[in-house]
Amino acid sequence: MHIHSHHTDIELLQLLKAGRESAFTEIYHRYWDRLFAIAVARIQDPDEAEEIVQEIFVSLWRRREELEITSGLSVYLAVSVKYRVIKILAKLHQQRKYKDSLDAMTLVDDSTQEWLEFEELKERLSKLVADLPEKCQLVYRYSREKGYTQKQIAEELNISEKTVEAHLSKAMKTLRAGLNQVFFSFFL
């Protein structure tokens, strides 16, 4: 049993204002569990709830001489916890918004980088195709850009399907080798 357990809240406040640590201890033991329950119910984090309650009691002790509580000690402490919870939730909300905006900017930066790399790759492929021998380039363009079959290309260019196949094979080997150099340089 505590020294001041028989005192009312009003009496405890008067003793607290006079600097009596025993009155503070009684208030602490009388209200800690209730305040913790209020905080944890709202914030859903026991560690954060405990910190909030501790801050309320620290503030109560520091401001003991200037306190003017008219609504009753239990109401004053409960409202203090609620306001502290609201303040923390608002801060967490701001932090979350900030993090979300950073994540969005990173996503945009990543997609921009990917687009630039894709454009660079397309440009490199166009240069490689342009450097192919004329017939080889023509066969490649008919096949890949126009979607012609080997038979259609052979008829269009008046060459055998085997020649079309040979030109395509040469084009693909050349392009693969050129693009492999590009991919290798991306990973350096």
Secondary structure, DSSP 8 states (H G I E B T S, - for coil): --TTTTS-HHHHHHHHHTT-HHHHHHHHHHHHHHHHHHHHHHH--HHHHHHHHHHHHHHHHHTTTT----S-HHHHHHHHHHHHHHHHHHHHHHHHHHHHHHHHHHHHHHHHHHHHHHHHHHHHHHHHHHTS-HHHHHHHIIIIIS---HHHHHHHHT--HHHHHHHHHHHHHHHHHHHHHHHHHHT-
